[in-house]
Amino acid sequence: MTVVERGIYRIELNRALCKACGLCIAWCPQQVLSADAEAYPVVSNAAACVNCKACERHCPDFAIEVIAPMA
């Protein structure tokens, strides 16, 4: 599992659950995610994340989670 805590939100990608379908990358309106050499998503622009959770909602395998900081 990859955890990225740059920017405001923490983005967790579970590669063991991910099948590299690319839906999270395609649905992200802020281009926070990109594909690595094997087509798996990686966080390439965490500071642009606006916590819309489009990536979470469209992931068929529940392999990505966006977590807001605790107040």
CHARMM internal coordinates of N, CA and C (Angstrom, degrees):
IC EDIT
DIST 1 N 1 CA 1.4490
DIST 1 CA 1 C 1.5183
ANGL 1 N 1 CA 1 C 108.43
DIST 1 C 2 N 1.3158
ANGL 1 CA 1 C 2 N 115.79
DIHE 1 N 1 CA 1 C 2 N 136.65
DIST 2 N 2 CA 1.4572
ANGL 1 C 2 N 2 CA 121.96
DIHE 1 CA 1 C 2 N 2 CA 177.13
DIST 2 CA 2 C 1.5148
ANGL 2 N 2 CA 2 C 108.62
DIHE 1 C 2 N 2 CA 2 C -105.97
DIST 2 C 3 N 1.3238
ANGL 2 CA 2 C 3 N 116.51
DIHE 2 N 2 CA 2 C 3 N 131.10
DIST 3 N 3 CA 1.4601
ANGL 2 C 3 N 3 CA 121.74
DIHE 2 CA 2 C 3 N 3 CA 177.13
DIST 3 CA 3 C 1.5098
ANGL 3 N 3 CA 3 C 107.87
DIHE 2 C 3 N 3 CA 3 C -120.39
DIST 3 C 4 N 1.3325
ANGL 3 CA 3 C 4 N 116.41
DIHE 3 N 3 CA 3 C 4 N 125.72
DIST 4 N 4 CA 1.4563
ANGL 3 C 4 N 4 CA 121.68
DIHE 3 CA 3 C 4 N 4 CA 179.24
DIST 4 CA 4 C 1.5116
ANGL 4 N 4 CA 4 C 107.90
DIHE 3 C 4 N 4 CA 4 C -117.17
DIST 4 C 5 N 1.3324
ANGL 4 CA 4 C 5 N 117.74
DIHE 4 N 4 CA 4 C 5 N 124.94
DIST 5 N 5 CA 1.4500
ANGL 4 C 5 N 5 CA 121.75
DIHE 4 CA 4 C 5 N 5 CA -177.66
DIST 5 CA 5 C 1.5186
ANGL 5 N 5 CA 5 C 112.37
DIHE 4 C 5 N 5 CA 5 C -119.89
DIST 5 C 6 N 1.3082
ANGL 5 CA 5 C 6 N 117.50
DIHE 5 N 5 CA 5 C 6 N 28.51
DIST 6 N 6 CA 1.4535
ANGL 5 C 6 N 6 CA 119.96
DIHE 5 CA 5 C 6 N 6 CA 174.20
DIST 6 CA 6 C 1.5128
ANGL 6 N 6 CA 6 C 107.75
DIHE 5 C 6 N 6 CA 6 C -86.85
DIST 6 C 7 N 1.2899
ANGL 6 CA 6 C 7 N 117.44
DIHE 6 N 6 CA 6 C 7 N 154.02
DIST 7 N 7 CA 1.4565
ANGL 6 C 7 N 7 CA 119.03
DIHE 6 CA 6 C 7 N 7 CA -177.62
DIST 7 CA 7 C 1.5156
ANGL 7 N 7 CA 7 C 109.92
DIHE 6 C 7 N 7 CA 7 C 79.67
DIST 7 C 8 N 1.3077
ANGL 7 CA 7 C 8 N 116.96
DIHE 7 N 7 CA 7 C 8 N -160.68
DIST 8 N 8 CA 1.4573
ANGL 7 C 8 N 8 CA 121.69
DIHE 7 CA 7 C 8 N 8 CA -175.65
DIST 8 CA 8 C 1.5211
ANGL 8 N 8 CA 8 C 111.62
DIHE 7 C 8 N 8 CA 8 C -84.98
DIST 8 C 9 N 1.3185
ANGL 8 CA 8 C 9 N 117.87
DIHE 8 N 8 CA 8 C 9 N -37.52
DIST 9 N 9 CA 1.4566
ANGL 8 C 9 N 9 CA 122.60
DIHE 8 CA 8 C 9 N 9 CA -172.74
DIST 9 CA 9 C 1.5180
ANGL 9 N 9 CA 9 C 111.77
DIHE 8 C 9 N 9 CA 9 C -106.74
DIST 9 C 10 N 1.3322
ANGL 9 CA 9 C 10 N 115.48
DIHE 9 N 9 CA 9 C 10 N 150.51
DIST 10 N 10 CA 1.4586
ANGL 9 C 10 N 10 CA 121.36
DIHE 9 CA 9 C 10 N 10 CA 176.12
DIST 10 CA 10 C 1.5211
ANGL 10 N 10 CA 10 C 107.33
DIHE 9 C 10 N 10 CA 10 C -95.18
DIST 10 C 11 N 1.3122
ANGL 10 CA 10 C 11 N 117.41
DIHE 10 N 10 CA 10 C 11 N 129.90
DIST 11 N 11 CA 1.4564
ANGL 10 C 11 N 11 CA 123.05
DIHE 10 CA 10 C 11 N 11 CA -178.70
DIST 11 CA 11 C 1.5200
ANGL 11 N 11 CA 11 C 108.02
DIHE 10 C 11 N 11 CA 11 C -115.16
DIST 11 C 12 N 1.3225
ANGL 11 CA 11 C 12 N 116.20
DIHE 11 N 11 CA 11 C 12 N 119.36
DIST 12 N 12 CA 1.4531
ANGL 11 C 12 N 12 CA 121.49
DIHE 11 CA 11 C 12 N 12 CA 179.81
DIST 12 CA 12 C 1.5245
ANGL 12 N 12 CA 12 C 109.31
DIHE 11 C 12 N 12 CA 12 C -108.61
DIST 12 C 13 N 1.3163
ANGL 12 CA 12 C 13 N 116.53
DIHE 12 N 12 CA 12 C 13 N 125.00
DIST 13 N 13 CA 1.4591
ANGL 12 C 13 N 13 CA 123.38
DIHE 12 CA 12 C 13 N 13 CA 177.24
DIST 13 CA 13 C 1.5277
ANGL 13 N 13 CA 13 C 108.13
DIHE 12 C 13 N 13 CA 13 C -115.17
DIST 13 C 14 N 1.3251
ANGL 13 CA 13 C 14 N 117.07
DIHE 13 N 13 CA 13 C 14 N 121.63
DIST 14 N 14 CA 1.4558
ANGL 13 C 14 N 14 CA 120.81
DIHE 13 CA 13 C 14 N 14 CA 178.77
DIST 14 CA 14 C 1.5217
ANGL 14 N 14 CA 14 C 108.20
DIHE 13 C 14 N 14 CA 14 C -101.50
DIST 14 C 15 N 1.3117
ANGL 14 CA 14 C 15 N 116.41
DIHE 14 N 14 CA 14 C 15 N 98.89
DIST 15 N 15 CA 1.4645
ANGL 14 C 15 N 15 CA 121.79
DIHE 14 CA 14 C 15 N 15 CA -175.96
DIST 15 CA 15 C 1.5283
ANGL 15 N 15 CA 15 C 111.81
DIHE 14 C 15 N 15 CA 15 C -65.61
DIST 15 C 16 N 1.3140
ANGL 15 CA 15 C 16 N 117.35
DIHE 15 N 15 CA 15 C 16 N -26.79
DIST 16 N 16 CA 1.4622
ANGL 15 C 16 N 16 CA 120.36
DIHE 15 CA 15 C 16 N 16 CA 179.11
DIST 16 CA 16 C 1.5323
ANGL 16 N 16 CA 16 C 111.13
DIHE 15 C 16 N 16 CA 16 C -66.35
DIST 16 C 17 N 1.3133
ANGL 16 CA 16 C 17 N 117.07
DIHE 16 N 16 CA 16 C 17 N -29.71
DIST 17 N 17 CA 1.4687
ANGL 16 C 17 N 17 CA 121.14
DIHE 16 CA 16 C 17 N 17 CA 178.47
DIST 17 CA 17 C 1.5246
ANGL 17 N 17 CA 17 C 112.52
DIHE 16 C 17 N 17 CA 17 C -91.01
DIST 17 C 18 N 1.3130
ANGL 17 CA 17 C 18 N 116.88
DIHE 17 N 17 CA 17 C 18 N -23.33
DIST 18 N 18 CA 1.4673
ANGL 17 C 18 N 18 CA 122.79
DIHE 17 CA 17 C 18 N 18 CA -173.91
DIST 18 CA 18 C 1.5251
ANGL 18 N 18 CA 18 C 111.64
DIHE 17 C 18 N 18 CA 18 C -74.40
DIST 18 C 19 N 1.3353
ANGL 18 CA 18 C 19 N 115.78
DIHE 18 N 18 CA 18 C 19 N 138.75
DIST 19 N 19 CA 1.4676
ANGL 18 C 19 N 19 CA 119.98
DIHE 18 CA 18 C 19 N 19 CA 175.59
DIST 19 CA 19 C 1.5294
ANGL 19 N 19 CA 19 C 111.66
DIHE 18 C 19 N 19 CA 19 C -110.99
DIST 19 C 20 N 1.3309
ANGL 19 CA 19 C 20 N 117.06
DIHE 19 N 19 CA 19 C 20 N 13.48
DIST 20 N 20 CA 1.4625
ANGL 19 C 20 N 20 CA 123.30
DIHE 19 CA 19 C 20 N 20 CA 175.86
DIST 20 CA 20 C 1.5311
ANGL 20 N 20 CA 20 C 112.47
DIHE 19 C 20 N 20 CA 20 C 59.56
DIST 20 C 21 N 1.3318
ANGL 20 CA 20 C 21 N 116.60
DIHE 20 N 20 CA 20 C 21 N 41.62
DIST 21 N 21 CA 1.4672
ANGL 20 C 21 N 21 CA 120.08
DIHE 20 CA 20 C 21 N 21 CA -179.49
DIST 21 CA 21 C 1.5244
ANGL 21 N 21 CA 21 C 112.51
DIHE 20 C 21 N 21 CA 21 C -76.18
DIST 21 C 22 N 1.3380
ANGL 21 CA 21 C 22 N 117.19
DIHE 21 N 21 CA 21 C 22 N -23.23
DIST 22 N 22 CA 1.4594
ANGL 21 C 22 N 22 CA 121.02
DIHE 21 CA 21 C 22 N 22 CA 177.71
DIST 22 CA 22 C 1.5149
ANGL 22 N 22 CA 22 C 115.57
DIHE 21 C 22 N 22 CA 22 C 86.68
DIST 22 C 23 N 1.3262
ANGL 22 CA 22 C 23 N 118.13
DIHE 22 N 22 CA 22 C 23 N 0.81
DIST 23 N 23 CA 1.4646
ANGL 22 C 23 N 23 CA 119.97
DIHE 22 CA 22 C 23 N 23 CA -178.83
DIST 23 CA 23 C 1.5228
ANGL 23 N 23 CA 23 C 112.33
DIHE 22 C 23 N 23 CA 23 C -63.36
DIST 23 C 24 N 1.3126
ANGL 23 CA 23 C 24 N 117.98
DIHE 23 N 23 CA 23 C 24 N -39.62
DIST 24 N 24 CA 1.4690
ANGL 23 C 24 N 24 CA 120.16
DIHE 23 CA 23 C 24 N 24 CA -179.97
DIST 24 CA 24 C 1.5288
ANGL 24 N 24 CA 24 C 110.68
DIHE 23 C 24 N 24 CA 24 C -63.31
DIST 24 C 25 N 1.3067
ANGL 24 CA 24 C 25 N 116.19
DIHE 24 N 24 CA 24 C 25 N -39.05
DIST 25 N 25 CA 1.4637
ANGL 24 C 25 N 25 CA 120.96
DIHE 24 CA 24 C 25 N 25 CA 179.29
DIST 25 CA 25 C 1.5261
ANGL 25 N 25 CA 25 C 110.10
DIHE 24 C 25 N 25 CA 25 C -67.08
DIST 25 C 26 N 1.3170
ANGL 25 CA 25 C 26 N 116.21
DIHE 25 N 25 CA 25 C 26 N -45.21
DIST 26 N 26 CA 1.4635
ANGL 25 C 26 N 26 CA 121.20
DIHE 25 CA 25 C 26 N 26 CA -177.86
DIST 26 CA 26 C 1.5253
ANGL 26 N 26 CA 26 C 112.99
DIHE 25 C 26 N 26 CA 26 C -65.53
DIST 26 C 27 N 1.3181
ANGL 26 CA 26 C 27 N 117.46
DIHE 26 N 26 CA 26 C 27 N -36.52
DIST 27 N 27 CA 1.4579
ANGL 26 C 27 N 27 CA 120.78
DIHE 26 CA 26 C 27 N 27 CA -175.82
DIST 27 CA 27 C 1.5260
ANGL 27 N 27 CA 27 C 114.05
DIHE 26 C 27 N 27 CA 27 C -86.22
DIST 27 C 28 N 1.3061
ANGL 27 CA 27 C 28 N 119.64
DIHE 27 N 27 CA 27 C 28 N -11.99
DIST 28 N 28 CA 1.4671
ANGL 27 C 28 N 28 CA 121.13
DIHE 27 CA 27 C 28 N 28 CA -178.79
DIST 28 CA 28 C 1.5317
ANGL 28 N 28 CA 28 C 110.36
DIHE 27 C 28 N 28 CA 28 C -70.86
DIST 28 C 29 N 1.3378
ANGL 28 CA 28 C 29 N 117.74
DIHE 28 N 28 CA 28 C 29 N 115.28
DIST 29 N 29 CA 1.4660
ANGL 28 C 29 N 29 CA 120.06
DIHE 28 CA 28 C 29 N 29 CA -178.12
DIST 29 CA 29 C 1.5255
ANGL 29 N 29 CA 29 C 113.76
DIHE 28 C 29 N 29 CA 29 C -74.42
DIST 29 C 30 N 1.3116
ANGL 29 CA 29 C 30 N 117.35
DIHE 29 N 29 CA 29 C 30 N -13.60
DIST 30 N 30 CA 1.4642
ANGL 29 C 30 N 30 CA 121.85
DIHE 29 CA 29 C 30 N 30 CA -176.39
DIST 30 CA 30 C 1.5263
ANGL 30 N 30 CA 30 C 112.97
DIHE 29 C 30 N 30 CA 30 C -106.45
DIST 30 C 31 N 1.3124
ANGL 30 CA 30 C 31 N 118.64
DIHE 30 N 30 CA 30 C 31 N 3.24
DIST 31 N 31 CA 1.4638
ANGL 30 C 31 N 31 CA 123.88
DIHE 30 CA 30 C 31 N 31 CA -177.35
DIST 31 CA 31 C 1.5376
ANGL 31 N 31 CA 31 C 112.16
DIHE 30 C 31 N 31 CA 31 C 53.66
DIST 31 C 32 N 1.3250
ANGL 31 CA 31 C 32 N 115.05
DIHE 31 N 31 CA 31 C 32 N 46.01
DIST 32 N 32 CA 1.4656
ANGL 31 C 32 N 32 CA 121.57
DIHE 31 CA 31 C 32 N 32 CA 178.19
DIST 32 CA 32 C 1.5281
ANGL 32 N 32 CA 32 C 110.23
DIHE 31 C 32 N 32 CA 32 C -75.02
DIST 32 C 33 N 1.3199
ANGL 32 CA 32 C 33 N 116.42
DIHE 32 N 32 CA 32 C 33 N -33.39
DIST 33 N 33 CA 1.4596
ANGL 32 C 33 N 33 CA 121.91
DIHE 32 CA 32 C 33 N 33 CA -175.48
DIST 33 CA 33 C 1.5249
ANGL 33 N 33 CA 33 C 111.36
DIHE 32 C 33 N 33 CA 33 C -105.90
DIST 33 C 34 N 1.3105
ANGL 33 CA 33 C 34 N 115.01
DIHE 33 N 33 CA 33 C 34 N 150.57
DIST 34 N 34 CA 1.4662
ANGL 33 C 34 N 34 CA 121.19
DIHE 33 CA 33 C 34 N 34 CA 172.28
DIST 34 CA 34 C 1.5271
ANGL 34 N 34 CA 34 C 107.06
DIHE 33 C 34 N 34 CA 34 C -142.40
DIST 34 C 35 N 1.3159
ANGL 34 CA 34 C 35 N 116.63
DIHE 34 N 34 CA 34 C 35 N 171.53
DIST 35 N 35 CA 1.4640
ANGL 34 C 35 N 35 CA 121.15
DIHE 34 CA 34 C 35 N 35 CA -178.16
DIST 35 CA 35 C 1.5273
ANGL 35 N 35 CA 35 C 110.51
DIHE 34 C 35 N 35 CA 35 C -97.44
DIST 35 C 36 N 1.3352
ANGL 35 CA 35 C 36 N 115.36
DIHE 35 N 35 CA 35 C 36 N 141.79
DIST 36 N 36 CA 1.4645
ANGL 35 C 36 N 36 CA 119.11
DIHE 35 CA 35 C 36 N 36 CA 174.14
DIST 36 CA 36 C 1.5358
ANGL 36 N 36 CA 36 C 108.64
DIHE 35 C 36 N 36 CA 36 C -85.19
DIST 36 C 37 N 1.2959
ANGL 36 CA 36 C 37 N 117.38
DIHE 36 N 36 CA 36 C 37 N -171.26
DIST 37 N 37 CA 1.4672
ANGL 36 C 37 N 37 CA 121.63
DIHE 36 CA 36 C 37 N 37 CA -176.43
DIST 37 CA 37 C 1.5239
ANGL 37 N 37 CA 37 C 113.05
DIHE 36 C 37 N 37 CA 37 C -62.98
DIST 37 C 38 N 1.3344
ANGL 37 CA 37 C 38 N 117.19
DIHE 37 N 37 CA 37 C 38 N -22.84
DIST 38 N 38 CA 1.4635
ANGL 37 C 38 N 38 CA 121.25
DIHE 37 CA 37 C 38 N 38 CA 179.99
DIST 38 CA 38 C 1.5284
ANGL 38 N 38 CA 38 C 111.96
DIHE 37 C 38 N 38 CA 38 C -102.08
DIST 38 C 39 N 1.3371
ANGL 38 CA 38 C 39 N 117.09
DIHE 38 N 38 CA 38 C 39 N 11.62
DIST 39 N 39 CA 1.4753
ANGL 38 C 39 N 39 CA 125.00
DIHE 38 CA 38 C 39 N 39 CA 178.67
DIST 39 CA 39 C 1.5308
ANGL 39 N 39 CA 39 C 114.17
DIHE 38 C 39 N 39 CA 39 C 75.44
DIST 39 C 40 N 1.3223
ANGL 39 CA 39 C 40 N 117.69
DIHE 39 N 39 CA 39 C 40 N 9.64
DIST 40 N 40 CA 1.4609
ANGL 39 C 40 N 40 CA 120.22
DIHE 39 CA 39 C 40 N 40 CA 175.08
DIST 40 CA 40 C 1.5216
ANGL 40 N 40 CA 40 C 109.19
DIHE 39 C 40 N 40 CA 40 C -80.85
DIST 40 C 41 N 1.3363
ANGL 40 CA 40 C 41 N 117.80
DIHE 40 N 40 CA 40 C 41 N 146.93
DIST 41 N 41 CA 1.4580
ANGL 40 C 41 N 41 CA 119.95
DIHE 40 CA 40 C 41 N 41 CA -179.78
DIST 41 CA 41 C 1.5285
ANGL 41 N 41 CA 41 C 111.95
DIHE 40 C 41 N 41 CA 41 C -71.78
DIST 41 C 42 N 1.3083
ANGL 41 CA 41 C 42 N 115.44
DIHE 41 N 41 CA 41 C 42 N 143.65
DIST 42 N 42 CA 1.4546
ANGL 41 C 42 N 42 CA 123.17
DIHE 41 CA 41 C 42 N 42 CA 172.74
DIST 42 CA 42 C 1.5245
ANGL 42 N 42 CA 42 C 107.13
DIHE 41 C 42 N 42 CA 42 C -134.38
DIST 42 C 43 N 1.3124
ANGL 42 CA 42 C 43 N 115.68
DIHE 42 N 42 CA 42 C 43 N 151.70
DIST 43 N 43 CA 1.4568
ANGL 42 C 43 N 43 CA 120.54
DIHE 42 CA 42 C 43 N 43 CA 177.88
DIST 43 CA 43 C 1.5168
ANGL 43 N 43 CA 43 C 107.21
DIHE 42 C 43 N 43 CA 43 C -83.36
DIST 43 C 44 N 1.3203
ANGL 43 CA 43 C 44 N 115.99
DIHE 43 N 43 CA 43 C 44 N 113.79
DIST 44 N 44 CA 1.4602
ANGL 43 C 44 N 44 CA 119.85
DIHE 43 CA 43 C 44 N 44 CA -177.33
DIST 44 CA 44 C 1.5245
ANGL 44 N 44 CA 44 C 112.52
DIHE 43 C 44 N 44 CA 44 C -111.68
DIST 44 C 45 N 1.3404
ANGL 44 CA 44 C 45 N 117.48
DIHE 44 N 44 CA 44 C 45 N -10.93
DIST 45 N 45 CA 1.4637
ANGL 44 C 45 N 45 CA 120.74
DIHE 44 CA 44 C 45 N 45 CA -178.08
DIST 45 CA 45 C 1.5252
ANGL 45 N 45 CA 45 C 109.41
DIHE 44 C 45 N 45 CA 45 C -150.11
DIST 45 C 46 N 1.3315
ANGL 45 CA 45 C 46 N 117.05
DIHE 45 N 45 CA 45 C 46 N 61.36
DIST 46 N 46 CA 1.4640
ANGL 45 C 46 N 46 CA 122.17
DIHE 45 CA 45 C 46 N 46 CA -174.71
DIST 46 CA 46 C 1.5198
ANGL 46 N 46 CA 46 C 113.08
DIHE 45 C 46 N 46 CA 46 C -58.91
DIST 46 C 47 N 1.3039
ANGL 46 CA 46 C 47 N 118.05
DIHE 46 N 46 CA 46 C 47 N -34.11
DIST 47 N 47 CA 1.4716
ANGL 46 C 47 N 47 CA 120.84
DIHE 46 CA 46 C 47 N 47 CA -178.04
DIST 47 CA 47 C 1.5193
ANGL 47 N 47 CA 47 C 112.24
DIHE 46 C 47 N 47 CA 47 C -63.94
DIST 47 C 48 N 1.3315
ANGL 47 CA 47 C 48 N 118.18
DIHE 47 N 47 CA 47 C 48 N -19.87
DIST 48 N 48 CA 1.4688
ANGL 47 C 48 N 48 CA 121.43
DIHE 47 CA 47 C 48 N 48 CA -179.28
DIST 48 CA 48 C 1.5256
ANGL 48 N 48 CA 48 C 112.90
DIHE 47 C 48 N 48 CA 48 C -85.57
DIST 48 C 49 N 1.3163
ANGL 48 CA 48 C 49 N 118.28
DIHE 48 N 48 CA 48 C 49 N -8.52
DIST 49 N 49 CA 1.4623
ANGL 48 C 49 N 49 CA 121.87
DIHE 48 CA 48 C 49 N 49 CA -177.40
DIST 49 CA 49 C 1.5296
ANGL 49 N 49 CA 49 C 110.49
DIHE 48 C 49 N 49 CA 49 C -63.95
DIST 49 C 50 N 1.3449
ANGL 49 CA 49 C 50 N 115.43
DIHE 49 N 49 CA 49 C 50 N 130.72
DIST 50 N 50 CA 1.4633
ANGL 49 C 50 N 50 CA 121.43
DIHE 49 CA 49 C 50 N 50 CA 179.62
DIST 50 CA 50 C 1.5250
ANGL 50 N 50 CA 50 C 111.69
DIHE 49 C 50 N 50 CA 50 C -112.53
DIST 50 C 51 N 1.3194
ANGL 50 CA 50 C 51 N 117.84
DIHE 50 N 50 CA 50 C 51 N 12.68
DIST 51 N 51 CA 1.4566
ANGL 50 C 51 N 51 CA 123.89
DIHE 50 CA 50 C 51 N 51 CA 176.59
DIST 51 CA 51 C 1.5295
ANGL 51 N 51 CA 51 C 112.45
DIHE 50 C 51 N 51 CA 51 C 62.57
DIST 51 C 52 N 1.3121
ANGL 51 CA 51 C 52 N 117.89
DIHE 51 N 51 CA 51 C 52 N 34.18
DIST 52 N 52 CA 1.4698
ANGL 51 C 52 N 52 CA 120.39
DIHE 51 CA 51 C 52 N 52 CA 178.53
DIST 52 CA 52 C 1.5279
ANGL 52 N 52 CA 52 C 111.52
DIHE 51 C 52 N 52 CA 52 C -74.95
DIST 52 C 53 N 1.3264
ANGL 52 CA 52 C 53 N 116.45
DIHE 52 N 52 CA 52 C 53 N -21.12
DIST 53 N 53 CA 1.4631
ANGL 52 C 53 N 53 CA 124.70
DIHE 52 CA 52 C 53 N 53 CA 178.75
DIST 53 CA 53 C 1.5220
ANGL 53 N 53 CA 53 C 114.16
DIHE 52 C 53 N 53 CA 53 C 63.89
DIST 53 C 54 N 1.3343
ANGL 53 CA 53 C 54 N 117.48
DIHE 53 N 53 CA 53 C 54 N 21.59
DIST 54 N 54 CA 1.4670
ANGL 53 C 54 N 54 CA 120.26
DIHE 53 CA 53 C 54 N 54 CA 176.32
DIST 54 CA 54 C 1.5222
ANGL 54 N 54 CA 54 C 110.32
DIHE 53 C 54 N 54 CA 54 C -60.77
DIST 54 C 55 N 1.3148
ANGL 54 CA 54 C 55 N 116.81
DIHE 54 N 54 CA 54 C 55 N -36.93
DIST 55 N 55 CA 1.4644
ANGL 54 C 55 N 55 CA 120.73
DIHE 54 CA 54 C 55 N 55 CA 178.73
DIST 55 CA 55 C 1.5298
ANGL 55 N 55 CA 55 C 110.95
DIHE 54 C 55 N 55 CA 55 C -62.77
DIST 55 C 56 N 1.3276
ANGL 55 CA 55 C 56 N 116.61
DIHE 55 N 55 CA 55 C 56 N -43.78
DIST 56 N 56 CA 1.4658
ANGL 55 C 56 N 56 CA 121.08
DIHE 55 CA 55 C 56 N 56 CA 178.34
DIST 56 CA 56 C 1.5230
ANGL 56 N 56 CA 56 C 111.68
DIHE 55 C 56 N 56 CA 56 C -63.36
DIST 56 C 57 N 1.3149
ANGL 56 CA 56 C 57 N 116.48
DIHE 56 N 56 CA 56 C 57 N -47.83
DIST 57 N 57 CA 1.4691
ANGL 56 C 57 N 57 CA 121.26
DIHE 56 CA 56 C 57 N 57 CA -176.01
DIST 57 CA 57 C 1.5290
ANGL 57 N 57 CA 57 C 112.85
DIHE 56 C 57 N 57 CA 57 C -63.77
DIST 57 C 58 N 1.3173
ANGL 57 CA 57 C 58 N 117.18
DIHE 57 N 57 CA 57 C 58 N -30.11
DIST 58 N 58 CA 1.4620
ANGL 57 C 58 N 58 CA 120.06
DIHE 57 CA 57 C 58 N 58 CA -176.66
DIST 58 CA 58 C 1.5281
ANGL 58 N 58 CA 58 C 114.39
DIHE 57 C 58 N 58 CA 58 C -98.56
DIST 58 C 59 N 1.3142
ANGL 58 CA 58 C 59 N 117.63
DIHE 58 N 58 CA 58 C 59 N -2.16
DIST 59 N 59 CA 1.4660
ANGL 58 C 59 N 59 CA 120.54
DIHE 58 CA 58 C 59 N 59 CA 178.49
DIST 59 CA 59 C 1.5316
ANGL 59 N 59 CA 59 C 109.65
DIHE 58 C 59 N 59 CA 59 C -79.16
DIST 59 C 60 N 1.3297
ANGL 59 CA 59 C 60 N 117.48
DIHE 59 N 59 CA 59 C 60 N 115.14
DIST 60 N 60 CA 1.4666
ANGL 59 C 60 N 60 CA 119.64
DIHE 59 CA 59 C 60 N 60 CA -178.58
DIST 60 CA 60 C 1.5259
ANGL 60 N 60 CA 60 C 113.62
DIHE 59 C 60 N 60 CA 60 C -72.63
DIST 60 C 61 N 1.3266
ANGL 60 CA 60 C 61 N 117.14
DIHE 60 N 60 CA 60 C 61 N -12.14
DIST 61 N 61 CA 1.4630
ANGL 60 C 61 N 61 CA 120.99
DIHE 60 CA 60 C 61 N 61 CA -176.03
DIST 61 CA 61 C 1.5284
ANGL 61 N 61 CA 61 C 114.08
DIHE 60 C 61 N 61 CA 61 C -113.67
DIST 61 C 62 N 1.3391
ANGL 61 CA 61 C 62 N 116.96
DIHE 61 N 61 CA 61 C 62 N 6.49
DIST 62 N 62 CA 1.4709
ANGL 61 C 62 N 62 CA 121.61
DIHE 61 CA 61 C 62 N 62 CA -179.74
DIST 62 CA 62 C 1.5287
ANGL 62 N 62 CA 62 C 111.54
DIHE 61 C 62 N 62 CA 62 C 54.15
DIST 62 C 63 N 1.3240
ANGL 62 CA 62 C 63 N 115.88
DIHE 62 N 62 CA 62 C 63 N 41.17
DIST 63 N 63 CA 1.4630
ANGL 62 C 63 N 63 CA 121.48
DIHE 62 CA 62 C 63 N 63 CA -175.03
DIST 63 CA 63 C 1.5217
ANGL 63 N 63 CA 63 C 113.36
DIHE 62 C 63 N 63 CA 63 C -95.09
DIST 63 C 64 N 1.3372
ANGL 63 CA 63 C 64 N 118.56
DIHE 63 N 63 CA 63 C 64 N -2.09
DIST 64 N 64 CA 1.4529
ANGL 63 C 64 N 64 CA 121.13
DIHE 63 CA 63 C 64 N 64 CA -178.65
DIST 64 CA 64 C 1.5280
ANGL 64 N 64 CA 64 C 109.52
DIHE 63 C 64 N 64 CA 64 C -134.13
DIST 64 C 65 N 1.3178
ANGL 64 CA 64 C 65 N 114.85
DIHE 64 N 64 CA 64 C 65 N 142.69
DIST 65 N 65 CA 1.4616
ANGL 64 C 65 N 65 CA 120.43
DIHE 64 CA 64 C 65 N 65 CA 178.90
DIST 65 CA 65 C 1.5255
ANGL 65 N 65 CA 65 C 108.87
DIHE 64 C 65 N 65 CA 65 C -142.14
DIST 65 C 66 N 1.3259
ANGL 65 CA 65 C 66 N 115.95
DIHE 65 N 65 CA 65 C 66 N 134.69
DIST 66 N 66 CA 1.4566
ANGL 65 C 66 N 66 CA 122.09
DIHE 65 CA 65 C 66 N 66 CA 175.59
DIST 66 CA 66 C 1.5266
ANGL 66 N 66 CA 66 C 106.18
DIHE 65 C 66 N 66 CA 66 C -108.92
DIST 66 C 67 N 1.3209
ANGL 66 CA 66 C 67 N 116.45
DIHE 66 N 66 CA 66 C 67 N 125.51
DIST 67 N 67 CA 1.4568
ANGL 66 C 67 N 67 CA 121.36
DIHE 66 CA 66 C 67 N 67 CA -174.09
DIST 67 CA 67 C 1.5246
ANGL 67 N 67 CA 67 C 109.31
DIHE 66 C 67 N 67 CA 67 C -120.62
DIST 67 C 68 N 1.3317
ANGL 67 CA 67 C 68 N 114.69
DIHE 67 N 67 CA 67 C 68 N 124.39
DIST 68 N 68 CA 1.4609
ANGL 67 C 68 N 68 CA 120.45
DIHE 67 CA 67 C 68 N 68 CA 177.30
DIST 68 CA 68 C 1.5214
ANGL 68 N 68 CA 68 C 109.17
DIHE 67 C 68 N 68 CA 68 C -77.36
DIST 68 C 69 N 1.3272
ANGL 68 CA 68 C 69 N 116.98
DIHE 68 N 68 CA 68 C 69 N 149.55
DIST 69 N 69 CA 1.4678
ANGL 68 C 69 N 69 CA 119.48
DIHE 68 CA 68 C 69 N 69 CA 179.11
DIST 69 CA 69 C 1.5145
ANGL 69 N 69 CA 69 C 110.80
DIHE 68 C 69 N 69 CA 69 C -65.88
DIST 69 C 70 N 1.3075
ANGL 69 CA 69 C 70 N 115.75
DIHE 69 N 69 CA 69 C 70 N 150.30
DIST 70 N 70 CA 1.4588
ANGL 69 C 70 N 70 CA 120.07
DIHE 69 CA 69 C 70 N 70 CA 177.66
DIST 70 CA 70 C 1.5214
ANGL 70 N 70 CA 70 C 108.87
DIHE 69 C 70 N 70 CA 70 C -78.49
DIST 70 C 71 N 1.2837
ANGL 70 CA 70 C 71 N 116.37
DIHE 70 N 70 CA 70 C 71 N 137.59
DIST 71 N 71 CA 1.4726
ANGL 70 C 71 N 71 CA 121.20
DIHE 70 CA 70 C 71 N 71 CA -178.92
DIST 71 CA 71 C 1.5045
ANGL 71 N 71 CA 71 C 112.10
DIHE 70 C 71 N 71 CA 71 C -79.09
END
COOR INIT
IC SEED 1 N 1 CA 1 C
IC BUILD
